[in-house]
Amino acid sequence: MNPIKKLFKQTAIYGLATVLPRMLGFLLLPLYTGILATAGYGKVTVIFSWIAIFNVFLAYGMETAFFRFYSGNDDKERVVSTSLISILGTTGVFALIALVFQNTMAGITNIDVGFVRYAIYILVLDAFVIIPFAWLRANEKPMKYAIIKIINVIVNLGLNVFFLLALPDMVAENPDGFFSSMYQPNFEINYIFLSNLIASGVTLVLMLPLYLDCKYAFDKVLWKKMMNYAWPVLVAGIAFTINEVFDKILLERLLPEEIAESQTGMYAACYKLGLFMMLFATAFRMGIEPFFFSHAGTEDPQKAYAQITNYFVVLGSIILLTVVVFADVLKIMFIHDEAFWPAMSIVPLILLASFFLGIYHNLSVWYKVTDKTRYGAFISVIGAIITIGINFIFIPRIGYMASAIATLMAYGTMMVLSYYLGKSHYPVPYNFRKILFYLGVSVLFSAISFYGFNRNLYVGIPLLVLFMGLVYKLENDKLKQVFLRK
């Protein structure tokens, strides 16, 4: 099979598996914004933001290191066992320390200690499946990967609907029935995290065969090599997570107390609409990361990398303009409470920022295949500094718009830095005339539709059709070659 066609096939499956958990945010958004006020949704967002940050620490780059040392290694079993032992050990130490100091963590994060305990348990369960999921990707088992991810989504979504919608109604109809013992009033946020915890536990149970089949042997030399490779990935991961979620934490901290949680909730809800681009970019990254390593030793891999980036930009430009044109339709579908709508002005900025991040992931091939991950850490740290700096300076002045601008500036800077640094270390023949053309036209049409004509569909839809016509005229033959040629 054409390797690029194979990439897109695997990306479609990984995309389903990756998009569905993130789509959970979309599916639950109408439920959460209908049940929780803006302040309550802001509180949930801040807690999940802290979970995302600690997730990176508990993974500490081991997933990417696993790919690097598993590919082409004759003793793959040793790589698996060393990685599993490493994750088990560090996660166990974290669980012990975190539970002992849970009250201190609650004070530092300004989160109720009960929610801190939920977060600790979720983090531990999620850490235990890092290597099993990486193993499935490294062995090109996208269907099994997808099925387990989908089960996680079904369990999480089902429990949220049960606890937040069905259970209160059942108790109201039969106050003395069986389910009354499970119900507590004003317990909505607890139910949200309990649903997540149970879903994570089910996922771990499904992943246990790798733990049970493994012949445990810890290779200290191999582990040191993996850690040397992983630590820059950890630094980059921390910086990435700061760019992705730290703005919600800073909004809650830097805005006046009486509006902080409410403004954070409004921003977080509208930020979700920007996730359409993030979902596409994440799915694409899940497919290309193993592809980068497996094709690094082939003849002229740079040509394939350049083609992949071109296709990403074409598809991403379509998604950008489509979501911007139909932003008000999506707003009504996913955000039922009008109290969240004032933050809709951030949507184009978040979409474009996610697009820049996706392009950055494509450009990052040069430091991954050349084992120069320290450059990735450097670039990510620059992005994090921009994120923190703009948020600290401008949140007190312009509120959540500062967070959206900071996200756009951070990812845009990272994209440009990766390109210029990569030119000297691992030149790839990108067609930047074409990339800039599609990116520029989609941004221009998006600005005209969203800001120039206030999201008027009679203007936006013709612009979208015109852009799709340009893409068809310029890319039709090449896309047919990729998807129709065996």
C-alpha positions as CSV (number, residue, x, y, z in Angstrom):
1,M,0.0,0.0,0.0
2,N,1.1,3.6,-0.7
3,P,2.8,4.6,2.6
4,I,1.0,8.0,2.6
5,K,-2.3,6.3,1.9
6,K,-1.5,3.8,4.8
7,L,-0.7,6.8,7.0
8,F,-4.1,8.4,6.3
9,K,-5.9,5.1,6.9
10,Q,-4.2,4.7,10.3
11,T,-4.7,8.4,11.0
12,A,-8.5,7.9,10.4
13,I,-8.6,5.0,12.9
14,Y,-6.4,6.8,15.4
15,G,-8.4,9.9,14.8
16,L,-11.6,8.1,15.7
17,A,-9.9,6.8,18.9
18,T,-8.4,10.1,19.8
19,V,-11.2,12.4,18.7
20,L,-13.9,10.5,20.6
21,P,-12.4,11.0,24.0
22,R,-12.0,14.7,23.2
23,M,-15.4,14.7,21.6
24,L,-16.6,13.7,25.0
25,G,-16.1,17.4,25.9
26,F,-18.4,18.4,23.1
27,L,-21.0,15.8,24.0
28,L,-20.9,16.8,27.7
29,L,-20.7,20.5,27.0
30,P,-24.5,20.9,26.6
31,L,-25.1,18.8,29.7
32,Y,-22.5,20.7,31.8
33,T,-23.5,24.2,30.6
34,G,-27.2,23.3,31.2
35,I,-26.7,22.0,34.7
36,L,-23.8,24.0,36.0
37,A,-23.6,27.8,36.1
38,T,-20.7,29.6,34.5
39,A,-18.9,29.6,37.9
40,G,-19.4,25.8,38.4
41,Y,-18.2,25.0,34.9
42,G,-15.2,27.2,35.6
43,K,-14.4,25.2,38.7
44,V,-14.6,21.9,36.8
45,T,-12.3,23.3,34.1
46,V,-9.7,24.4,36.6
47,I,-9.6,21.0,38.2
48,F,-9.2,19.2,34.8
49,S,-6.5,21.7,33.9
50,W,-4.5,20.6,37.0
51,I,-5.0,17.0,36.1
52,A,-3.7,17.7,32.6
53,I,-0.5,19.2,34.0
54,F,0.2,16.3,36.4
55,N,-0.5,13.9,33.6
56,V,2.6,15.2,31.8
57,F,4.7,14.8,34.9
58,L,3.6,11.2,35.4
59,A,4.3,10.3,31.8
60,Y,7.7,12.2,31.8
61,G,8.3,11.6,28.1
62,M,8.3,7.8,28.4
63,E,5.7,7.3,25.7
64,T,7.9,9.0,23.1
65,A,11.0,7.3,24.4
66,F,9.2,4.0,24.1
67,F,8.5,4.6,20.4
68,R,12.1,5.6,19.8
69,F,13.7,2.6,21.4
70,Y,11.0,0.0,20.5
71,S,11.3,0.7,16.8
72,G,14.2,-1.2,15.3
73,N,15.2,-2.8,18.7
74,D,15.8,-6.6,18.5
75,D,14.9,-7.1,22.2
76,K,11.5,-5.4,22.2
77,E,10.4,-7.3,25.3
78,R,13.1,-5.7,27.3
79,V,12.0,-2.2,26.2
80,V,8.4,-3.0,27.2
81,S,9.3,-4.4,30.6
82,T,11.7,-1.6,31.5
83,S,9.1,1.0,30.5
84,L,6.4,-0.7,32.5
85,I,8.5,-1.0,35.6
86,S,9.6,2.6,35.3
87,I,6.0,3.9,35.1
88,L,4.7,1.5,37.8
89,G,7.5,2.7,40.2
90,T,7.2,6.4,39.6
91,T,3.4,6.3,39.7
92,G,3.4,4.4,43.0
93,V,5.7,6.9,44.6
94,F,3.5,9.8,43.3
95,A,0.3,8.2,44.7
96,L,1.9,7.7,48.1
97,I,3.2,11.3,48.4
98,A,0.1,12.9,46.9
99,L,-2.2,11.1,49.3
100,V,-0.1,12.0,52.3
101,F,0.1,15.7,51.3
102,Q,-3.4,16.0,49.8
103,N,-4.4,18.8,52.1
104,T,-1.3,20.8,51.1
105,M,-2.1,20.3,47.5
106,A,-5.7,21.4,48.1
107,G,-4.4,24.6,49.6
108,I,-1.9,25.3,46.8
109,T,-4.4,24.7,44.0
110,N,-7.3,26.3,45.8
111,I,-9.4,23.1,45.2
112,D,-11.5,21.2,47.7
113,V,-9.6,18.3,49.2
114,G,-12.3,15.9,48.0
115,F,-11.8,16.9,44.4
116,V,-8.0,16.5,44.9
117,R,-8.5,12.9,45.9
118,Y,-10.5,12.2,42.8
119,A,-7.8,13.8,40.7
120,I,-5.1,11.7,42.4
121,Y,-6.9,8.4,41.7
122,I,-7.7,9.4,38.1
123,L,-4.0,10.4,37.5
124,V,-2.7,7.1,38.8
125,L,-5.1,5.0,36.7
126,D,-4.3,7.0,33.5
127,A,-0.6,6.7,34.1
128,F,-0.8,2.9,34.3
129,V,-2.1,2.7,30.7
130,I,0.5,5.0,29.1
131,I,2.8,2.2,27.9
132,P,0.1,-0.2,27.0
133,F,-1.5,2.4,24.6
134,A,2.0,3.2,23.2
135,W,2.6,-0.5,22.7
136,L,-0.6,-0.8,20.6
137,R,0.4,2.2,18.5
138,A,4.0,0.9,18.0
139,N,2.7,-2.5,16.9
140,E,0.2,-0.8,14.5
141,K,-2.9,-2.1,16.2
142,P,-5.1,0.9,15.6
143,M,-8.4,-1.0,15.8
144,K,-7.8,-2.4,19.3
145,Y,-6.5,1.0,20.4
146,A,-9.7,2.6,19.0
147,I,-12.0,0.0,20.6
148,I,-10.6,0.6,24.1
149,K,-10.7,4.3,23.7
150,I,-14.3,4.1,22.6
151,I,-15.2,1.9,25.5
152,N,-13.7,4.6,27.8
153,V,-15.8,7.3,26.2
154,I,-19.0,5.2,26.3
155,V,-18.6,4.4,30.1
156,N,-17.7,8.0,30.9
157,L,-20.5,9.5,28.9
158,G,-23.1,7.0,30.1
159,L,-22.2,7.5,33.7
160,N,-22.4,11.3,33.3
161,V,-25.8,11.1,31.8
162,F,-26.9,8.6,34.5
163,F,-25.6,10.6,37.5
164,L,-26.6,14.1,36.2
165,L,-29.8,13.5,34.3
166,A,-31.3,10.0,35.0
167,L,-30.6,9.6,38.7
168,P,-32.2,12.8,39.9
169,D,-35.4,12.0,37.9
170,M,-35.5,8.4,39.2
171,V,-35.1,9.6,42.8
172,A,-37.8,12.3,42.3
173,E,-40.2,9.7,41.0
174,N,-39.4,7.2,43.7
175,P,-37.8,8.8,46.8
176,D,-37.7,5.5,48.8
177,G,-36.4,3.4,45.9
178,F,-33.1,1.6,45.4
179,F,-31.4,4.5,43.6
180,S,-32.1,7.0,46.4
181,S,-29.1,5.7,48.3
182,M,-26.8,6.7,45.4
183,Y,-28.1,10.2,45.1
184,Q,-26.9,13.3,46.9
185,P,-28.2,16.8,46.1
186,N,-25.7,19.4,44.9
187,F,-23.2,16.7,44.2
188,E,-22.9,17.3,40.4
189,I,-19.2,18.1,40.3
190,N,-18.4,15.0,42.4
191,Y,-20.5,12.9,39.9
192,I,-18.5,14.3,37.0
193,F,-15.2,13.2,38.5
194,L,-16.6,9.9,39.7
195,S,-17.7,9.1,36.2
196,N,-14.2,9.8,34.9
197,L,-12.6,7.7,37.6
198,I,-14.7,4.6,36.8
199,A,-14.0,5.0,33.1
200,S,-10.3,5.1,33.8
201,G,-10.6,2.0,35.9
202,V,-12.4,0.1,33.2
203,T,-9.7,1.1,30.7
204,L,-6.9,-0.2,33.0
205,V,-8.7,-3.5,33.3
206,L,-8.8,-3.8,29.5
207,M,-5.1,-3.1,29.3
208,L,-4.1,-5.6,32.0
209,P,-3.1,-8.4,29.5
210,L,0.2,-6.5,28.6
211,Y,1.1,-6.3,32.3
212,L,0.2,-10.0,32.9
213,D,2.1,-11.3,29.8
214,C,5.2,-9.3,30.3
215,K,8.4,-11.0,31.5
216,Y,9.6,-8.4,33.8
217,A,13.3,-7.4,33.6
218,F,14.6,-4.0,34.3
219,D,17.5,-2.9,32.1
220,K,19.2,-0.1,33.9
221,V,21.4,0.9,30.9
222,L,18.5,1.0,28.6
223,W,16.4,3.0,31.1
224,K,19.2,5.6,31.4
225,K,19.2,6.0,27.6
226,M,15.4,6.3,27.5
227,M,15.4,8.9,30.3
228,N,18.1,10.9,28.4
229,Y,15.8,10.9,25.4
230,A,12.7,11.5,27.5
231,W,13.6,14.4,29.7
232,P,13.5,17.0,26.9
233,V,10.2,15.5,25.9
234,L,9.0,16.0,29.5
235,V,10.1,19.7,29.4
236,A,8.3,20.1,26.1
237,G,5.2,18.4,27.5
238,I,5.1,20.6,30.5
239,A,5.4,23.7,28.3
240,F,2.8,22.4,25.9
241,T,0.4,21.8,28.7
242,I,1.0,25.3,30.0
243,N,0.1,26.6,26.6
244,E,-3.0,24.4,26.5
245,V,-4.5,24.6,30.0
246,F,-2.7,27.1,32.2
247,D,-4.6,30.0,30.9
248,K,-7.7,28.7,32.6
249,I,-5.8,28.5,35.9
250,L,-4.4,32.0,35.5
251,L,-7.9,33.4,34.6
252,E,-9.2,32.0,37.9
253,R,-6.3,33.5,39.8
254,L,-5.8,36.9,38.1
255,L,-9.3,38.1,37.6
256,P,-11.3,39.7,40.5
257,E,-12.7,37.0,42.8
258,E,-16.3,37.8,42.2
259,I,-16.1,37.1,38.4
260,A,-13.1,34.8,38.1
261,E,-14.9,31.4,38.0
262,S,-17.7,32.8,35.9
263,Q,-15.3,34.3,33.3
264,T,-13.2,31.1,33.3
265,G,-16.3,29.0,32.6
266,M,-17.4,31.3,29.7
267,Y,-13.9,31.1,28.2
268,A,-13.6,27.4,28.7
269,A,-17.0,26.6,27.1
270,C,-16.3,28.7,24.0
271,Y,-12.7,27.4,23.8
272,K,-14.3,23.9,23.3
273,L,-15.5,25.0,19.8
274,G,-11.9,25.6,18.9
275,L,-11.3,21.9,19.6
276,F,-12.6,20.9,16.2
277,M,-9.1,21.9,14.8
278,M,-7.4,20.4,17.8
279,L,-9.1,17.1,17.3
280,F,-8.0,17.0,13.6
281,A,-4.4,18.0,14.5
282,T,-4.2,15.5,17.4
283,A,-5.6,12.6,15.2
284,F,-3.1,13.5,12.5
285,R,-0.2,13.6,15.0
286,M,-1.2,10.1,16.4
287,G,-0.8,8.7,12.9
288,I,2.4,10.6,11.8
289,E,4.4,10.0,15.0
290,P,5.1,6.3,14.4
291,F,5.3,7.0,10.7
292,F,8.1,9.5,11.2
293,F,10.3,6.9,13.0
294,S,9.4,3.9,10.8
295,H,10.2,5.8,7.6
296,A,13.3,7.7,8.8
297,G,15.6,5.1,7.3
298,T,13.9,4.9,3.9
299,E,15.1,6.6,0.7
300,D,14.4,10.4,0.7
301,P,11.9,10.4,3.7
302,Q,12.0,14.2,3.6
303,K,9.9,14.2,0.4
304,A,7.1,12.2,2.2
305,Y,7.3,14.5,5.2
306,A,6.8,17.5,3.0
307,Q,3.8,15.9,1.2
308,I,2.2,15.1,4.6
309,T,2.5,18.7,5.8
310,N,1.0,20.0,2.5
311,Y,-2.0,17.7,2.9
312,F,-2.4,18.7,6.6
313,V,-2.5,22.4,5.7
314,V,-5.1,21.8,2.9
315,L,-7.4,19.9,5.2
316,G,-6.7,22.2,8.2
317,S,-7.6,25.3,6.2
318,I,-10.9,23.8,5.2
319,I,-11.7,23.0,8.9
320,L,-10.7,26.5,10.0
321,L,-13.0,28.3,7.6
322,T,-15.9,25.8,8.1
323,V,-16.0,26.1,11.9
324,V,-15.7,29.9,11.7
325,V,-18.5,30.2,9.2
326,F,-20.8,27.9,11.2
327,A,-19.7,29.2,14.7
328,D,-23.1,30.5,15.7
329,V,-24.8,27.2,14.6
330,L,-22.3,25.3,16.7
331,K,-22.8,27.7,19.6
332,I,-26.5,26.9,19.7
333,M,-25.9,23.1,19.4
334,F,-23.3,22.8,22.1
335,I,-23.6,25.7,24.5
336,H,-27.2,25.9,25.6
337,D,-26.9,28.6,28.2
338,E,-26.6,32.1,26.6
339,A,-24.6,33.2,29.7
340,F,-21.6,31.6,28.1
341,W,-21.9,33.2,24.7
342,P,-20.1,36.5,25.3
343,A,-16.8,34.7,25.0
344,M,-17.5,33.6,21.4
345,S,-15.1,36.2,20.1
346,I,-12.2,33.9,21.1
347,V,-13.2,31.1,18.7
348,P,-11.3,32.1,15.5
349,L,-8.2,32.8,17.6
350,I,-8.3,29.4,19.3
351,L,-8.9,27.7,15.9
352,L,-6.0,29.4,14.3
353,A,-3.8,28.7,17.3
354,S,-4.7,25.0,17.1
355,F,-3.9,25.1,13.4
356,F,-0.5,26.5,14.1
357,L,0.1,23.8,16.7
358,G,-0.8,21.1,14.2
359,I,1.6,22.6,11.6
360,Y,4.3,22.7,14.3
361,H,3.8,19.0,15.0
362,N,4.4,18.3,11.4
363,L,7.5,20.5,11.3
364,S,8.8,18.8,14.5
365,V,9.9,15.7,12.6
366,W,13.4,17.0,12.3
367,Y,14.3,17.0,16.0
368,K,12.5,13.7,16.7
369,V,14.2,11.6,14.0
370,T,17.6,13.1,14.7
371,D,17.3,12.6,18.5
372,K,17.6,16.3,19.1
373,T,14.6,16.5,21.3
374,R,16.3,19.2,23.4
375,Y,15.3,21.6,20.6
376,G,11.7,20.7,21.0
377,A,12.0,21.4,24.7
378,F,13.6,24.8,23.9
379,I,10.9,25.7,21.4
380,S,8.1,24.7,23.8
381,V,9.6,26.6,26.7
382,I,9.6,29.7,24.5
383,G,5.9,29.2,23.8
384,A,5.2,28.7,27.5
385,I,7.0,31.9,28.4
386,I,4.9,33.8,25.8
387,T,1.8,32.2,27.2
388,I,2.5,33.1,30.8
389,G,3.8,36.6,30.0
390,I,0.9,37.7,27.9
391,N,-1.6,36.2,30.4
392,F,0.0,37.8,33.4
393,I,0.2,41.2,31.8
394,F,-3.1,41.4,30.0
395,I,-5.6,39.3,31.8
396,P,-6.2,42.1,34.4
397,R,-6.8,44.5,31.5
398,I,-8.8,42.6,28.8
399,G,-9.8,39.3,30.6
400,Y,-10.1,36.1,28.6
401,M,-9.2,37.8,25.2
402,A,-5.7,37.9,26.6
403,S,-5.6,34.2,27.0
404,A,-6.8,33.6,23.5
405,I,-4.2,36.0,22.1
406,A,-1.5,34.4,24.2
407,T,-2.4,30.9,22.8
408,L,-2.2,32.2,19.2
409,M,1.1,34.0,19.8
410,A,2.7,31.0,21.5
411,Y,1.8,28.4,18.9
412,G,2.6,30.7,16.1
413,T,6.0,31.5,17.5
414,M,6.7,27.8,18.0
415,M,5.7,27.0,14.5
416,V,8.1,29.6,13.0
417,L,11.0,28.6,15.3
418,S,10.7,24.9,14.4
419,Y,10.8,25.7,10.7
420,Y,13.9,27.9,10.9
421,L,15.8,25.7,13.3
422,G,14.9,22.6,11.2
423,K,16.2,24.1,8.0
424,S,19.8,23.8,9.1
425,H,19.5,20.4,11.0
426,Y,17.2,18.4,8.8
427,P,16.1,20.2,5.6
428,V,12.7,19.2,4.3
429,P,11.5,20.5,0.9
430,Y,8.2,22.1,2.1
431,N,6.1,23.9,-0.5
432,F,5.7,27.1,1.4
433,R,4.2,29.0,-1.4
434,K,1.3,26.6,-1.4
435,I,1.2,26.4,2.4
436,L,1.1,30.2,2.8
437,F,-1.5,30.5,0.1
438,Y,-4.0,28.1,1.7
439,L,-3.3,29.4,5.2
440,G,-3.6,33.1,4.1
441,V,-6.8,32.7,2.1
442,S,-8.6,30.7,4.8
443,V,-7.6,33.2,7.5
444,L,-8.7,36.1,5.3
445,F,-12.0,34.5,4.5
446,S,-12.5,33.6,8.2
447,A,-11.8,37.2,9.3
448,I,-14.2,38.6,6.7
449,S,-17.0,36.2,7.7
450,F,-16.6,36.3,11.5
451,Y,-15.5,39.9,12.2
452,G,-16.3,41.8,9.0
453,F,-19.9,40.6,8.6
454,N,-20.6,39.4,12.1
455,R,-21.0,35.7,11.3
456,N,-23.5,36.3,8.5
457,L,-24.1,32.9,6.8
458,Y,-25.1,34.6,3.6
459,V,-21.5,35.9,3.4
460,G,-19.7,33.0,5.1
461,I,-21.2,30.1,3.1
462,P,-20.3,31.6,-0.4
463,L,-16.7,32.2,0.9
464,L,-16.5,28.6,2.1
465,V,-17.8,27.3,-1.3
466,L,-15.3,29.5,-3.1
467,F,-12.4,28.2,-1.0
468,M,-13.5,24.6,-1.5
469,G,-13.6,25.2,-5.2
470,L,-10.0,26.5,-5.1
471,V,-8.9,23.4,-3.2
472,Y,-10.6,21.1,-5.6
473,K,-9.1,22.8,-8.7
474,L,-5.6,22.8,-7.3
475,E,-5.5,19.5,-5.4
476,N,-7.9,17.2,-7.0
477,D,-5.4,15.2,-9.0
478,K,-2.9,14.8,-6.2
479,L,-5.5,13.7,-3.6
480,K,-6.8,11.1,-6.1
481,Q,-3.2,9.8,-6.4
482,V,-3.0,9.4,-2.6
483,F,-6.3,7.9,-1.9
484,L,-7.1,5.9,-5.0
485,R,-3.6,4.5,-5.9
486,K,-2.8,1.2,-4.3
